[in-house]
Amino acid sequence: MIIEEKLKTLGLQLPPVADPAGLYVYTRRVGNLVYVSGQTPDINSVLQVTGVVGADLTIQQAQAAAELAALNVLAVLKKDLGDLDRIKQFVHLTGFVRCAPNFGEQPQVINGASALFKKLFGEAGVGTRIAVGTNELPEGSPVEITAIVEISD
């Protein structure tokens, strides 16, 4: 429960995990890898942040949204694994940013998620990554995060 203690120290908690909003599962294990479906900045399936980064939202607001999406990644991993300490490392993170035309700071926005994973897991929280801009995301979300993690048995 080391990771959960670190969360408490940071003043953070895992959001509750609602049922998936579509025809998919939150996690899929393949060997010692767990693939996590896209997570947005919601609590109980209600988006806490909406808008277009670079128009309605600042980079800092979008980073906070990315951090909440990252907490949702951890919440579904906790539900699947039972213990976040089973995560050995983050292998890959994909971040989508709903952004205004000519906005090119997608990596800075997704740093909101990456920074949380690094605070919790150290260098094991930093994997490969892609940050992509898009014109729309589900329900007007400003960010969506997916992850692939390696776990121990």
C-alpha positions in Angstrom: 0.0 0.0 0.0 3.0 2.3 -0.5 1.5 4.0 -3.6 -1.8 4.7 -1.8 0.1 6.2 1.1 2.0 8.4 -1.3 -1.4 9.5 -2.7 -2.6 10.5 0.7 0.6 12.4 1.4 0.0 14.4 -1.8 -3.6 15.1 -0.6 -5.1 13.0 -3.4 -7.5 10.1 -3.5 -8.7 7.7 -6.2 -12.0 8.5 -7.7 -14.7 5.8 -7.6 -14.9 3.6 -10.6 -18.2 3.6 -12.4 -19.3 1.1 -15.0 -17.8 1.7 -18.5 -19.9 4.1 -20.6 -19.7 1.9 -23.7 -18.9 -1.5 -25.0 -15.4 -2.0 -23.6 -13.5 -3.0 -20.5 -11.4 -0.7 -18.5 -8.4 -3.0 -18.4 -7.1 -6.0 -20.4 -4.2 -8.1 -19.2 -1.8 -9.7 -21.8 0.9 -11.6 -20.0 2.4 -9.2 -17.4 1.1 -6.1 -19.2 -2.1 -4.3 -18.4 -3.7 -2.1 -21.0 -5.9 0.7 -19.7 -8.8 2.2 -21.7 -9.0 5.9 -22.1 -9.7 7.9 -19.0 -11.1 11.4 -18.8 -11.2 13.9 -15.9 -14.4 12.6 -14.4 -15.8 11.5 -11.1 -18.7 9.0 -11.1 -19.0 9.4 -14.9 -19.5 13.1 -14.6 -16.8 15.3 -16.3 -15.3 17.7 -13.8 -13.6 19.8 -16.6 -14.8 20.5 -20.1 -13.5 22.8 -22.8 -10.9 23.5 -25.4 -7.3 23.9 -24.3 -5.9 27.2 -25.6 -9.3 28.7 -26.0 -11.5 27.9 -22.9 -8.8 26.4 -20.7 -5.2 27.4 -19.8 -2.4 24.9 -19.9 -2.4 24.8 -16.1 -6.2 24.0 -16.0 -5.6 21.3 -18.6 -2.7 19.8 -16.6 -5.0 19.5 -13.6 -7.6 17.7 -15.8 -4.8 15.4 -17.0 -3.9 14.6 -13.4 -7.5 13.7 -12.6 -7.6 11.5 -15.7 -4.4 9.9 -14.4 -6.0 9.3 -11.1 -8.8 7.5 -13.0 -6.1 5.3 -14.7 -4.9 4.4 -11.2 -8.4 3.8 -9.9 -9.2 1.2 -12.6 -5.8 -0.4 -12.1 -6.6 -0.7 -8.4 -9.9 -2.3 -9.2 -8.3 -4.8 -11.5 -5.1 -5.5 -9.5 -6.3 -5.0 -5.9 -3.0 -3.3 -5.0 -1.2 -0.5 -6.9 2.1 -1.7 -5.6 1.9 -4.6 -8.1 2.7 -2.0 -10.8 6.4 -2.5 -11.8 6.5 0.3 -14.3 4.6 2.4 -16.8 5.5 1.2 -20.3 3.5 3.7 -22.4 1.2 6.6 -22.0 -1.0 8.1 -24.7 -2.5 11.5 -24.1 -5.1 13.2 -26.3 -5.7 16.9 -25.9 -8.8 18.7 -27.2 -7.2 21.9 -28.3 -7.6 25.1 -30.3 -6.1 25.5 -33.8 -2.4 26.3 -33.7 -2.1 25.0 -30.1 1.2 23.1 -29.9 1.7 22.5 -26.2 0.1 19.0 -26.0 3.2 17.6 -24.3 3.0 20.2 -21.5 -0.7 19.4 -20.9 0.0 15.6 -20.6 2.8 16.4 -18.2 0.0 16.7 -15.7 -0.5 13.0 -15.8 3.2 12.1 -16.3 4.2 14.2 -13.3 1.8 12.3 -11.0 3.0 8.9 -12.1 6.6 10.0 -11.6 5.8 11.4 -8.1 4.2 8.1 -7.2 6.5 5.5 -8.9 9.7 7.4 -9.4 11.5 6.6 -12.7 9.3 3.5 -13.1 6.4 6.0 -13.6 8.0 7.5 -16.7 7.5 5.4 -19.9 7.3 6.1 -23.5 4.7 8.6 -24.4 2.7 10.4 -27.2 0.7 13.6 -26.8 -1.7 14.3 -29.6 -4.0 17.2 -30.3 -7.5 16.6 -31.5 -10.6 18.8 -32.2 -13.0 16.7 -30.1 -13.1 14.2 -27.2 -16.0 12.5 -25.6 -18.5 14.8 -23.9 -16.3 17.8 -24.4 -13.4 16.5 -22.2 -10.2 18.4 -22.6 -8.0 15.3 -22.2 -8.1 11.6 -22.4 -5.3 9.3 -21.2 -4.5 5.6 -21.9 -1.7 3.6 -20.4 0.1 0.3 -20.6 1.7 -0.9 -17.4 3.9 -3.9 -16.5 2.8 -5.7 -13.3 4.3 -8.3 -11.0 2.3 -11.4 -10.0 
